[in-house]
């Protein structure tokens, strides 16, 4: 049962301090949701909340490290205690680690798995359990089944497009996509929708903050600048991704590719995976 409107809904968004997270938070706030804007950077989350309140929404900002299981457990319990079980959860927090697999160290893997995958696991598990418990506690209504909630996991076009330049990032996003598909099947009986949103190149700060392995500090800064410039030139705004997130919640969609390249790569992954394997051989830039 899709959530047809957002008035009175409680929405939790991670990575809400900037980029996609901020755009999604504001899109939900504009439609009447109360927002819980969570981010590792509390000041950024608070700035997002100021913008949300300017749209007439209510909400709070929280600092949380999504990779920290105990911190996420405290966060989820705090949301329920201070507010209630959320109706919408958007697991958006993400980082990028780029460069060849053989040069990607264990610390780099721990960092990206912690945020991109474990962050989604923690958010989905903790809030998904709250949603399922809420449905189980309500009296059955055969004529109008109880709506359990909706979980949105932000994956990427990289989830179905291998790349020798982005092995760690692609791996985490592919895992998020599969996790979302599995979770959607499991939670369907509780009337909880699950969506994996897969944006292509989007104008956010992810490239500017990316870690590039196997290069010195100067080369890393140059690559960050080049990546950021490329995303700005692509010019696909985060707000358009946010619109697709809203639409996915309303229509309870399973997988949502966003923008041209994401749709093309999704199609190629189905009809011509060999072509994607050839594209994947393009090496990562070194400077």
Secondary structure, 3 states (H helix, E strand, C coil): CCCCCCCCCEEEEECCCCHHHHHHHHHHHHCCCEEEEEECCHHHHHHHHHHHHHCCCCEEEEECCCCCHHHHHHHHHHHHHHCCCCCEEEECCCCCEEECHHHCCHHHHHHHHHHHHHHHHHHHHHHHHHHHHHHHHCCCCCCCCCCCEEEEEECCHHHCCCCCCEHHHHHHHHHHHHHHHHHHHHHHHHCEEEEEEEECCCECCCCCCCEECCCCHHHHHHHHHHHHHHHHHHCCEHHHHHHHHHHHHHHCCCEEEECHHHHHHHHHHHHCHHHHHHHCCCCCCCC
